[in-house]
Amino acid sequence: MSSGPGDVLQLIRRSEATTRRDIQQVTGLSRVTVAQRVDALMDAGLVTEVAGGGGATGGRRPDRLAFHSSRSLLAVAAVDTAHSRTALTDLSGRILATDTVDVAIVDGPKTVLDALAASMRGLIASSAGDRTVVGSGISVPGPVDPKTRRPAQPPIMPGWDGYPIADHLSDELPVPTFVENDADAMAFGEQSTNFGDSNAVCLVKVSTGIGSGLVINGSVYHGIDGGAGDIGHIRLAGEDAICQCGSRGCLAAVASGRAVAMTLAERGFPAASGRDVRRLIQAGNVEALALTHEAGRRIGEVMATVVSMINPGVLVVSGDLASSELLGGLRETLYPRSLPRATRNLDIRLGALGEDSGLVGMARIVTDALYSAEAINHQFAV
């Protein structure tokens, strides 16, 4: 393996080597070279050392090395269809402060991004203290081209196709900005926090729309141009409901929070979005519970194909409609429509991070990019 300062930092960040002796054993570097690498990282403020914090070796405990995740801050945002959330985090994804921005995705990129930038600046002014913001990230409810970091023909984001989100935000926040699909960011947040030992995690987000994210071998899987996981616009046989994308019979037109809300409104209940459905579910509304269960059944029909194709170890259900009712309906159709081998080791559960999953995931995606082995080696001119 390469053995520059960036590679050593990766070993420390991933807890694969937490002492100087560990690094020697993993890399084969000499004691002197390890000392040079570690000292350089410490001088740059990237690594801290705790005296006697390492594992016992029969004598004095060695000093433990750790990534200095609290040294700098990140400003991140999770954009949804009707509202957005912003946060200030440390480099580990720990949320320090949040704000809610009531702006709709249909208002267009300039209006939404200006509102997000103002919110982020407010969080920095009130909560950053003397720490520097070194990066920012934003997740959006549509496909994002991993090469350009721009939305790629997003079905429910009018005016956003190809929009230079990172360039727009850089005028307000002069730091590197990363853009990700919302379900991908949520999947990465859940996987990196709770399922680090699983090499295949799939998250399905059911809110006003429907999407899914895949994390394979510790990295988000985007597909060739960012379209992986866009299950909300798979067309169902025998369905004719009009979708926001303009097509008929899409899964989102039948089983999303918006679809459930429309049916509830027709039955006399105040609902227009996934958030409204969530409030009715929490209030025990029988109609909302039954419709959400049925939505889970329809989603399970599509997820059976996803599970059979990907064979993930964990399927996380998140979003406004994430509930025992949705989970129960999904299981009812997913298991019978999948081969037993595809599901025998499958763990299906509700997301543990709730509405913070996208913010945490976005922060960790930004940190991974800023402090990758390649980036740090370049910084040290290796």
TORKOL-4160 file (C-alpha; in steps of 0.2 Angstrom, whole numbers, padded with zeros to 4 digits, m for minus):
382
<pt num="1" X="0000" Y="0000" Z="0000"/>
<pt num="2" X="0005" Y="0018" Z="m0002"/>
<pt num="3" X="0012" Y="0025" Z="0014"/>
<pt num="4" X="0011" Y="0044" Z="0013"/>
<pt num="5" X="0004" Y="0055" Z="0026"/>
<pt num="6" X="m0013" Y="0054" Z="0019"/>
<pt num="7" X="m0013" Y="0035" Z="0019"/>
<pt num="8" X="m0007" Y="0036" Z="0037"/>
<pt num="9" X="m0022" Y="0048" Z="0041"/>
<pt num="10" X="m0034" Y="0036" Z="0033"/>
<pt num="11" X="m0028" Y="0022" Z="0044"/>
<pt num="12" X="m0031" Y="0033" Z="0059"/>
<pt num="13" X="m0048" Y="0040" Z="0054"/>
<pt num="14" X="m0054" Y="0022" Z="0051"/>
<pt num="15" X="m0047" Y="0016" Z="0067"/>
<pt num="16" X="m0037" Y="0003" Z="0057"/>
<pt num="17" X="m0021" Y="0009" Z="0066"/>
<pt num="18" X="m0022" Y="0019" Z="0082"/>
<pt num="19" X="m0004" Y="0019" Z="0088"/>
<pt num="20" X="0013" Y="0022" Z="0080"/>
<pt num="21" X="0016" Y="0003" Z="0082"/>
<pt num="22" X="0000" Y="m0001" Z="0073"/>
<pt num="23" X="0005" Y="0010" Z="0059"/>
<pt num="24" X="0022" Y="0001" Z="0057"/>
<pt num="25" X="0014" Y="m0016" Z="0057"/>
<pt num="26" X="0001" Y="m0011" Z="0044"/>
<pt num="27" X="0012" Y="m0001" Z="0032"/>
<pt num="28" X="0029" Y="m0009" Z="0035"/>
<pt num="29" X="0037" Y="0008" Z="0037"/>
<pt num="30" X="0051" Y="0011" Z="0048"/>
<pt num="31" X="0049" Y="0018" Z="0066"/>
<pt num="32" X="0058" Y="0034" Z="0060"/>
<pt num="33" X="0047" Y="0036" Z="0045"/>
<pt num="34" X="0031" Y="0033" Z="0055"/>
<pt num="35" X="0037" Y="0046" Z="0067"/>
<pt num="36" X="0039" Y="0059" Z="0053"/>
<pt num="37" X="0022" Y="0055" Z="0045"/>
<pt num="38" X="0013" Y="0056" Z="0062"/>
<pt num="39" X="0022" Y="0072" Z="0067"/>
<pt num="40" X="0018" Y="0081" Z="0051"/>
<pt num="41" X="0000" Y="0077" Z="0053"/>
<pt num="42" X="0000" Y="0083" Z="0071"/>
<pt num="43" X="0009" Y="0099" Z="0066"/>
<pt num="44" X="m0005" Y="0102" Z="0053"/>
<pt num="45" X="m0018" Y="0099" Z="0067"/>
<pt num="46" X="m0025" Y="0084" Z="0059"/>
<pt num="47" X="m0021" Y="0071" Z="0072"/>
<pt num="48" X="m0021" Y="0072" Z="0091"/>
<pt num="49" X="m0012" Y="0060" Z="0103"/>
<pt num="50" X="m0018" Y="0054" Z="0119"/>
<pt num="51" X="m0005" Y="0048" Z="0132"/>
<pt num="52" X="m0008" Y="0030" Z="0137"/>
<pt num="53" X="m0024" Y="0029" Z="0127"/>
<pt num="54" X="m0019" Y="0014" Z="0116"/>
<pt num="55" X="m0022" Y="m0004" Z="0119"/>
<pt num="56" X="m0012" Y="m0014" Z="0132"/>
<pt num="57" X="0004" Y="m0022" Z="0126"/>
<pt num="58" X="0010" Y="m0030" Z="0142"/>
<pt num="59" X="0019" Y="m0014" Z="0148"/>
<pt num="60" X="0015" Y="0005" Z="0147"/>
<pt num="61" X="0000" Y="0008" Z="0136"/>
<pt num="62" X="0006" Y="0017" Z="0120"/>
<pt num="63" X="m0001" Y="0034" Z="0115"/>
<pt num="64" X="m0017" Y="0033" Z="0105"/>
<pt num="65" X="m0019" Y="0043" Z="0089"/>
<pt num="66" X="m0035" Y="0050" Z="0083"/>
<pt num="67" X="m0042" Y="0061" Z="0069"/>
<pt num="68" X="m0044" Y="0079" Z="0076"/>
<pt num="69" X="m0062" Y="0080" Z="0071"/>
<pt num="70" X="m0066" Y="0095" Z="0082"/>
<pt num="71" X="m0053" Y="0106" Z="0074"/>
<pt num="72" X="m0064" Y="0113" Z="0060"/>
<pt num="73" X="m0082" Y="0115" Z="0055"/>
<pt num="74" X="m0093" Y="0111" Z="0040"/>
<pt num="75" X="m0109" Y="0120" Z="0035"/>
<pt num="76" X="m0121" Y="0107" Z="0027"/>
<pt num="77" X="m0139" Y="0108" Z="0021"/>
<pt num="78" X="m0153" Y="0095" Z="0016"/>
<pt num="79" X="m0165" Y="0101" Z="0004"/>
<pt num="80" X="m0183" Y="0094" Z="0003"/>
<pt num="81" X="m0197" Y="0098" Z="m0008"/>
<pt num="82" X="m0206" Y="0110" Z="0004"/>
<pt num="83" X="m0193" Y="0115" Z="0016"/>
<pt num="84" X="m0174" Y="0113" Z="0020"/>
<pt num="85" X="m0163" Y="0111" Z="0035"/>
<pt num="86" X="m0146" Y="0118" Z="0038"/>
<pt num="87" X="m0133" Y="0113" Z="0051"/>
<pt num="88" X="m0116" Y="0117" Z="0057"/>
<pt num="89" X="m0106" Y="0101" Z="0061"/>
<pt num="90" X="m0088" Y="0096" Z="0066"/>
<pt num="91" X="m0078" Y="0084" Z="0055"/>
<pt num="92" X="m0086" Y="0068" Z="0062"/>
<pt num="93" X="m0103" Y="0074" Z="0057"/>
<pt num="94" X="m0108" Y="0079" Z="0075"/>
<pt num="95" X="m0122" Y="0092" Z="0073"/>
<pt num="96" X="m0118" Y="0108" Z="0083"/>
<pt num="97" X="m0132" Y="0119" Z="0078"/>
<pt num="98" X="m0147" Y="0118" Z="0065"/>
<pt num="99" X="m0160" Y="0129" Z="0057"/>
<pt num="100" X="m0175" Y="0126" Z="0047"/>
<pt num="101" X="m0178" Y="0135" Z="0030"/>
<pt num="102" X="m0196" Y="0136" Z="0024"/>
<pt num="103" X="m0193" Y="0137" Z="0005"/>
<pt num="104" X="m0200" Y="0126" Z="m0008"/>
<pt num="105" X="m0189" Y="0117" Z="m0021"/>
<pt num="106" X="m0201" Y="0124" Z="m0035"/>
<pt num="107" X="m0196" Y="0141" Z="m0030"/>
<pt num="108" X="m0180" Y="0138" Z="m0041"/>
<pt num="109" X="m0162" Y="0137" Z="m0037"/>
<pt num="110" X="m0158" Y="0155" Z="m0034"/>
<pt num="111" X="m0171" Y="0158" Z="m0021"/>
<pt num="112" X="m0168" Y="0141" Z="m0012"/>
<pt num="113" X="m0149" Y="0143" Z="m0012"/>
<pt num="114" X="m0149" Y="0161" Z="m0007"/>
<pt num="115" X="m0160" Y="0156" Z="0008"/>
<pt num="116" X="m0149" Y="0142" Z="0013"/>
<pt num="117" X="m0133" Y="0153" Z="0012"/>
<pt num="118" X="m0141" Y="0165" Z="0023"/>
<pt num="119" X="m0146" Y="0152" Z="0035"/>
<pt num="120" X="m0128" Y="0144" Z="0035"/>
<pt num="121" X="m0120" Y="0161" Z="0038"/>
<pt num="122" X="m0132" Y="0164" Z="0053"/>
<pt num="123" X="m0127" Y="0147" Z="0060"/>
<pt num="124" X="m0108" Y="0151" Z="0058"/>
<pt num="125" X="m0110" Y="0169" Z="0066"/>
<pt num="126" X="m0119" Y="0162" Z="0081"/>
<pt num="127" X="m0111" Y="0145" Z="0084"/>
<pt num="128" X="m0094" Y="0144" Z="0075"/>
<pt num="129" X="m0084" Y="0153" Z="0088"/>
<pt num="130" X="m0065" Y="0153" Z="0084"/>
<pt num="131" X="m0066" Y="0138" Z="0073"/>
<pt num="132" X="m0065" Y="0139" Z="0054"/>
<pt num="133" X="m0078" Y="0132" Z="0042"/>
<pt num="134" X="m0067" Y="0122" Z="0029"/>
<pt num="135" X="m0081" Y="0115" Z="0018"/>
<pt num="136" X="m0099" Y="0114" Z="0014"/>
<pt num="137" X="m0111" Y="0101" Z="0007"/>
<pt num="138" X="m0129" Y="0101" Z="0001"/>
<pt num="139" X="m0141" Y="0087" Z="m0003"/>
<pt num="140" X="m0155" Y="0088" Z="m0015"/>
<pt num="141" X="m0171" Y="0078" Z="m0020"/>
<pt num="142" X="m0165" Y="0073" Z="m0037"/>
<pt num="143" X="m0151" Y="0064" Z="m0047"/>
<pt num="144" X="m0134" Y="0072" Z="m0046"/>
<pt num="145" X="m0120" Y="0069" Z="m0059"/>
<pt num="146" X="m0105" Y="0064" Z="m0048"/>
<pt num="147" X="m0093" Y="0072" Z="m0061"/>
<pt num="148" X="m0101" Y="0089" Z="m0062"/>
<pt num="149" X="m0109" Y="0089" Z="m0045"/>
<pt num="150" X="m0125" Y="0097" Z="m0054"/>
<pt num="151" X="m0143" Y="0090" Z="m0054"/>
<pt num="152" X="m0145" Y="0079" Z="m0069"/>
<pt num="153" X="m0163" Y="0080" Z="m0076"/>
<pt num="154" X="m0171" Y="0080" Z="m0059"/>
<pt num="155" X="m0190" Y="0075" Z="m0061"/>
<pt num="156" X="m0197" Y="0086" Z="m0047"/>
<pt num="157" X="m0185" Y="0100" Z="m0047"/>
<pt num="158" X="m0190" Y="0112" Z="m0061"/>
<pt num="159" X="m0176" Y="0124" Z="m0066"/>
<pt num="160" X="m0163" Y="0115" Z="m0057"/>
<pt num="161" X="m0156" Y="0104" Z="m0071"/>
<pt num="162" X="m0137" Y="0107" Z="m0073"/>
<pt num="163" X="m0138" Y="0121" Z="m0061"/>
<pt num="164" X="m0120" Y="0125" Z="m0054"/>
<pt num="165" X="m0125" Y="0124" Z="m0036"/>
<pt num="166" X="m0107" Y="0123" Z="m0029"/>
<pt num="167" X="m0103" Y="0139" Z="m0039"/>
<pt num="168" X="m0118" Y="0148" Z="m0033"/>
<pt num="169" X="m0114" Y="0144" Z="m0015"/>
<pt num="170" X="m0096" Y="0148" Z="m0016"/>
<pt num="171" X="m0100" Y="0166" Z="m0019"/>
<pt num="172" X="m0108" Y="0166" Z="m0001"/>
<pt num="173" X="m0097" Y="0153" Z="0007"/>
<pt num="174" X="m0079" Y="0153" Z="0000"/>
<pt num="175" X="m0075" Y="0135" Z="0004"/>
<pt num="176" X="m0076" Y="0118" Z="m0006"/>
<pt num="177" X="m0094" Y="0113" Z="m0009"/>
<pt num="178" X="m0100" Y="0096" Z="m0012"/>
<pt num="179" X="m0118" Y="0091" Z="m0019"/>
<pt num="180" X="m0126" Y="0074" Z="m0017"/>
<pt num="181" X="m0143" Y="0066" Z="m0019"/>
<pt num="182" X="m0153" Y="0067" Z="m0003"/>
<pt num="183" X="m0156" Y="0048" Z="m0002"/>
<pt num="184" X="m0138" Y="0044" Z="m0005"/>
<pt num="185" X="m0133" Y="0057" Z="0009"/>
<pt num="186" X="m0145" Y="0049" Z="0021"/>
<pt num="187" X="m0139" Y="0031" Z="0016"/>
<pt num="188" X="m0121" Y="0036" Z="0020"/>
<pt num="189" X="m0126" Y="0044" Z="0036"/>
<pt num="190" X="m0135" Y="0029" Z="0042"/>
<pt num="191" X="m0122" Y="0017" Z="0036"/>
<pt num="192" X="m0107" Y="0026" Z="0043"/>
<pt num="193" X="m0115" Y="0029" Z="0059"/>
<pt num="194" X="m0124" Y="0012" Z="0063"/>
<pt num="195" X="m0119" Y="m0001" Z="0050"/>
<pt num="196" X="m0100" Y="0001" Z="0047"/>
<pt num="197" X="m0098" Y="m0018" Z="0046"/>
<pt num="198" X="m0110" Y="m0020" Z="0032"/>
<pt num="199" X="m0103" Y="m0019" Z="0014"/>
<pt num="200" X="m0120" Y="m0016" Z="0006"/>
<pt num="201" X="m0133" Y="m0004" Z="0014"/>
<pt num="202" X="m0149" Y="0002" Z="0005"/>
<pt num="203" X="m0160" Y="0016" Z="0011"/>
<pt num="204" X="m0177" Y="0020" Z="0004"/>
<pt num="205" X="m0183" Y="0037" Z="0008"/>
<pt num="206" X="m0202" Y="0039" Z="0008"/>
<pt num="207" X="m0207" Y="0057" Z="0010"/>
<pt num="208" X="m0217" Y="0068" Z="m0002"/>
<pt num="209" X="m0207" Y="0059" Z="m0015"/>
<pt num="210" X="m0198" Y="0042" Z="m0015"/>
<pt num="211" X="m0180" Y="0038" Z="m0018"/>
<pt num="212" X="m0166" Y="0026" Z="m0013"/>
<pt num="213" X="m0148" Y="0027" Z="m0009"/>
<pt num="214" X="m0134" Y="0013" Z="m0010"/>
<pt num="215" X="m0118" Y="0012" Z="0000"/>
<pt num="216" X="m0107" Y="m0002" Z="m0006"/>
<pt num="217" X="m0090" Y="m0006" Z="0002"/>
<pt num="218" X="m0091" Y="0011" Z="0011"/>
<pt num="219" X="m0094" Y="0022" Z="m0004"/>
<pt num="220" X="m0110" Y="0029" Z="m0011"/>
<pt num="221" X="m0115" Y="0020" Z="m0027"/>
<pt num="222" X="m0120" Y="0034" Z="m0040"/>
<pt num="223" X="m0122" Y="0024" Z="m0056"/>
<pt num="224" X="m0114" Y="0030" Z="m0072"/>
<pt num="225" X="m0121" Y="0048" Z="m0071"/>
<pt num="226" X="m0130" Y="0049" Z="m0054"/>
<pt num="227" X="m0146" Y="0040" Z="m0058"/>
<pt num="228" X="m0144" Y="0025" Z="m0047"/>
<pt num="229" X="m0158" Y="0022" Z="m0034"/>
<pt num="230" X="m0171" Y="0033" Z="m0042"/>
<pt num="231" X="m0185" Y="0021" Z="m0039"/>
<pt num="232" X="m0199" Y="0033" Z="m0037"/>
<pt num="233" X="m0201" Y="0034" Z="m0056"/>
<pt num="234" X="m0202" Y="0016" Z="m0059"/>
<pt num="235" X="m0218" Y="0013" Z="m0068"/>
<pt num="236" X="m0230" Y="0000" Z="m0060"/>
<pt num="237" X="m0241" Y="m0011" Z="m0071"/>
<pt num="238" X="m0259" Y="m0007" Z="m0071"/>
<pt num="239" X="m0257" Y="0010" Z="m0063"/>
<pt num="240" X="m0262" Y="0027" Z="m0072"/>
<pt num="241" X="m0260" Y="0040" Z="m0058"/>
<pt num="242" X="m0251" Y="0056" Z="m0065"/>
<pt num="243" X="m0234" Y="0058" Z="m0057"/>
<pt num="244" X="m0225" Y="0075" Z="m0054"/>
<pt num="245" X="m0212" Y="0070" Z="m0067"/>
<pt num="246" X="m0226" Y="0070" Z="m0080"/>
<pt num="247" X="m0227" Y="0051" Z="m0083"/>
<pt num="248" X="m0241" Y="0040" Z="m0077"/>
<pt num="249" X="m0240" Y="0025" Z="m0065"/>
<pt num="250" X="m0224" Y="0029" Z="m0056"/>
<pt num="251" X="m0221" Y="0022" Z="m0039"/>
<pt num="252" X="m0221" Y="0040" Z="m0032"/>
<pt num="253" X="m0238" Y="0044" Z="m0040"/>
<pt num="254" X="m0245" Y="0029" Z="m0031"/>
<pt num="255" X="m0236" Y="0027" Z="m0014"/>
<pt num="256" X="m0227" Y="0043" Z="m0009"/>
<pt num="257" X="m0232" Y="0055" Z="0005"/>
<pt num="258" X="m0239" Y="0066" Z="m0008"/>
<pt num="259" X="m0250" Y="0052" Z="m0015"/>
<pt num="260" X="m0256" Y="0047" Z="0002"/>
<pt num="261" X="m0259" Y="0065" Z="0006"/>
<pt num="262" X="m0269" Y="0068" Z="m0009"/>
<pt num="263" X="m0280" Y="0053" Z="m0005"/>
<pt num="264" X="m0282" Y="0059" Z="0013"/>
<pt num="265" X="m0287" Y="0076" Z="0007"/>
<pt num="266" X="m0300" Y="0068" Z="m0005"/>
<pt num="267" X="m0307" Y="0059" Z="0011"/>
<pt num="268" X="m0308" Y="0076" Z="0021"/>
<pt num="269" X="m0292" Y="0076" Z="0030"/>
<pt num="270" X="m0280" Y="0091" Z="0030"/>
<pt num="271" X="m0265" Y="0084" Z="0021"/>
<pt num="272" X="m0254" Y="0091" Z="0007"/>
<pt num="273" X="m0237" Y="0083" Z="0009"/>
<pt num="274" X="m0228" Y="0069" Z="0018"/>
<pt num="275" X="m0225" Y="0079" Z="0033"/>
<pt num="276" X="m0244" Y="0081" Z="0035"/>
<pt num="277" X="m0246" Y="0062" Z="0033"/>
<pt num="278" X="m0233" Y="0060" Z="0047"/>
<pt num="279" X="m0243" Y="0071" Z="0059"/>
<pt num="280" X="m0259" Y="0061" Z="0055"/>
<pt num="281" X="m0249" Y="0045" Z="0058"/>
<pt num="282" X="m0242" Y="0051" Z="0074"/>
<pt num="283" X="m0260" Y="0056" Z="0080"/>
<pt num="284" X="m0266" Y="0039" Z="0076"/>
<pt num="285" X="m0277" Y="0043" Z="0061"/>
<pt num="286" X="m0284" Y="0026" Z="0055"/>
<pt num="287" X="m0286" Y="0032" Z="0037"/>
<pt num="288" X="m0267" Y="0038" Z="0037"/>
<pt num="289" X="m0261" Y="0022" Z="0045"/>
<pt num="290" X="m0271" Y="0011" Z="0033"/>
<pt num="291" X="m0265" Y="0021" Z="0017"/>
<pt num="292" X="m0247" Y="0021" Z="0023"/>
<pt num="293" X="m0247" Y="0002" Z="0026"/>
<pt num="294" X="m0254" Y="0000" Z="0008"/>
<pt num="295" X="m0240" Y="0012" Z="0002"/>
<pt num="296" X="m0228" Y="0001" Z="0010"/>
<pt num="297" X="m0235" Y="m0014" Z="0001"/>
<pt num="298" X="m0232" Y="m0005" Z="m0016"/>
<pt num="299" X="m0215" Y="0000" Z="m0012"/>
<pt num="300" X="m0211" Y="m0018" Z="m0006"/>
<pt num="301" X="m0215" Y="m0024" Z="m0024"/>
<pt num="302" X="m0201" Y="m0013" Z="m0031"/>
<pt num="303" X="m0189" Y="m0016" Z="m0017"/>
<pt num="304" X="m0190" Y="m0034" Z="m0020"/>
<pt num="305" X="m0181" Y="m0032" Z="m0037"/>
<pt num="306" X="m0169" Y="m0020" Z="m0029"/>
<pt num="307" X="m0165" Y="m0032" Z="m0015"/>
<pt num="308" X="m0163" Y="m0047" Z="m0027"/>
<pt num="309" X="m0152" Y="m0037" Z="m0038"/>
<pt num="310" X="m0141" Y="m0029" Z="m0025"/>
<pt num="311" X="m0142" Y="m0042" Z="m0010"/>
<pt num="312" X="m0139" Y="m0029" Z="0003"/>
<pt num="313" X="m0136" Y="m0033" Z="0021"/>
<pt num="314" X="m0147" Y="m0019" Z="0028"/>
<pt num="315" X="m0162" Y="m0010" Z="0021"/>
<pt num="316" X="m0166" Y="0006" Z="0030"/>
<pt num="317" X="m0183" Y="0014" Z="0029"/>
<pt num="318" X="m0183" Y="0033" Z="0032"/>
<pt num="319" X="m0192" Y="0049" Z="0028"/>
<pt num="320" X="m0208" Y="0057" Z="0033"/>
<pt num="321" X="m0218" Y="0041" Z="0031"/>
<pt num="322" X="m0206" Y="0030" Z="0040"/>
<pt num="323" X="m0216" Y="0020" Z="0053"/>
<pt num="324" X="m0221" Y="0003" Z="0058"/>
<pt num="325" X="m0236" Y="0003" Z="0046"/>
<pt num="326" X="m0225" Y="0007" Z="0031"/>
<pt num="327" X="m0212" Y="m0006" Z="0037"/>
<pt num="328" X="m0225" Y="m0019" Z="0039"/>
<pt num="329" X="m0233" Y="m0016" Z="0022"/>
<pt num="330" X="m0216" Y="m0017" Z="0014"/>
<pt num="331" X="m0211" Y="m0033" Z="0022"/>
<pt num="332" X="m0228" Y="m0041" Z="0016"/>
<pt num="333" X="m0224" Y="m0039" Z="m0002"/>
<pt num="334" X="m0205" Y="m0039" Z="m0002"/>
<pt num="335" X="m0202" Y="m0056" Z="0006"/>
<pt num="336" X="m0214" Y="m0066" Z="m0005"/>
<pt num="337" X="m0208" Y="m0058" Z="m0021"/>
<pt num="338" X="m0189" Y="m0062" Z="m0017"/>
<pt num="339" X="m0180" Y="m0078" Z="m0017"/>
<pt num="340" X="m0176" Y="m0084" Z="0001"/>
<pt num="341" X="m0157" Y="m0083" Z="m0002"/>
<pt num="342" X="m0159" Y="m0064" Z="m0006"/>
<pt num="343" X="m0167" Y="m0060" Z="0011"/>
<pt num="344" X="m0160" Y="m0073" Z="0022"/>
<pt num="345" X="m0147" Y="m0061" Z="0029"/>
<pt num="346" X="m0157" Y="m0045" Z="0026"/>
<pt num="347" X="m0160" Y="m0033" Z="0041"/>
<pt num="348" X="m0175" Y="m0022" Z="0037"/>
<pt num="349" X="m0177" Y="m0007" Z="0050"/>
<pt num="350" X="m0182" Y="0011" Z="0052"/>
<pt num="351" X="m0168" Y="0024" Z="0051"/>
<pt num="352" X="m0160" Y="0028" Z="0068"/>
<pt num="353" X="m0154" Y="0046" Z="0064"/>
<pt num="354" X="m0172" Y="0052" Z="0058"/>
<pt num="355" X="m0171" Y="0069" Z="0050"/>
<pt num="356" X="m0153" Y="0071" Z="0054"/>
<pt num="357" X="m0147" Y="0057" Z="0043"/>
<pt num="358" X="m0145" Y="0068" Z="0027"/>
<pt num="359" X="m0135" Y="0081" Z="0037"/>
<pt num="360" X="m0124" Y="0069" Z="0045"/>
<pt num="361" X="m0121" Y="0059" Z="0029"/>
<pt num="362" X="m0117" Y="0076" Z="0020"/>
<pt num="363" X="m0105" Y="0081" Z="0033"/>
<pt num="364" X="m0096" Y="0064" Z="0032"/>
<pt num="365" X="m0096" Y="0064" Z="0013"/>
<pt num="366" X="m0087" Y="0082" Z="0013"/>
<pt num="367" X="m0075" Y="0076" Z="0026"/>
<pt num="368" X="m0070" Y="0060" Z="0016"/>
<pt num="369" X="m0067" Y="0071" Z="0001"/>
<pt num="370" X="m0057" Y="0085" Z="0010"/>
<pt num="371" X="m0047" Y="0073" Z="0020"/>
<pt num="372" X="m0045" Y="0059" Z="0008"/>
<pt num="373" X="m0027" Y="0050" Z="0006"/>
<pt num="374" X="m0025" Y="0059" Z="m0011"/>
<pt num="375" X="m0030" Y="0076" Z="m0005"/>
<pt num="376" X="m0018" Y="0075" Z="0011"/>
<pt num="377" X="m0004" Y="0068" Z="0001"/>
<pt num="378" X="m0006" Y="0082" Z="m0012"/>
<pt num="379" X="m0006" Y="0094" Z="0003"/>
<pt num="380" X="0010" Y="0087" Z="0009"/>
<pt num="381" X="0017" Y="0086" Z="m0009"/>
<pt num="382" X="0019" Y="0068" Z="m0009"/>
